[in-house]
Amino acid sequence: MATEPVRKLSRNAHRQRVHLRVRTRVTGTPERPRLCVYRSNGHIYAQVIDDRSGRTLVSASSLDKDTRKDMKGGSNVAAAKVIGKKIAERTRAAGIEQVVFDRGGYMYHGRVEALAAAAREAGLKF
C-alpha cells in the first residue's frame, strides 16, 4: 500500500493563505483604514486602503523618486524605516490618525516590524 507524497506549499503560496485568513478579520473602514504592507526581494510597499469603497487613499514605496534619495537600496530595514515614516506623514496629511495594520501574511519581523515601528514613531496609531 503506497502512500501519496506530501506536497509542500511554496513560501509565497503559504504567505497568501495566511494573508487570506487574516483578511477575514482585518478590514479598513473610512474612519480607520487598513495599512497594508507588501515586500518583494527588491523593494517594500505600503498602502492605506479603505476597503468599503475599494480605494487606495495613500501609498509609499521604495520606488518613489522622493523616497529613493533618502535610502540606499530598497530591500533592507533602513528602507523600511524610511517608508514607514513617509506613509505615516502622508496618512496624517490626509487627515487620518488611526489605521488597522495588515502585515500581508508576513511574519512581524525584520522589514515589516521596522516599517510598523517607524510609522508609529511618526504619529500613526495602530
Secondary structure, DSSP 8 states (H G I E B T S, - for coil): ----------HHHHHHHHHHHHHTT----SSS-EEEEEE-SS-EEEEEEETTTTEEEEEEETTSHHHHTT-S-SSSHHHHHHHHHHHHHHHHHTT--B-EEE-TTS-SSTHHHHHHHHHHHTT-B-
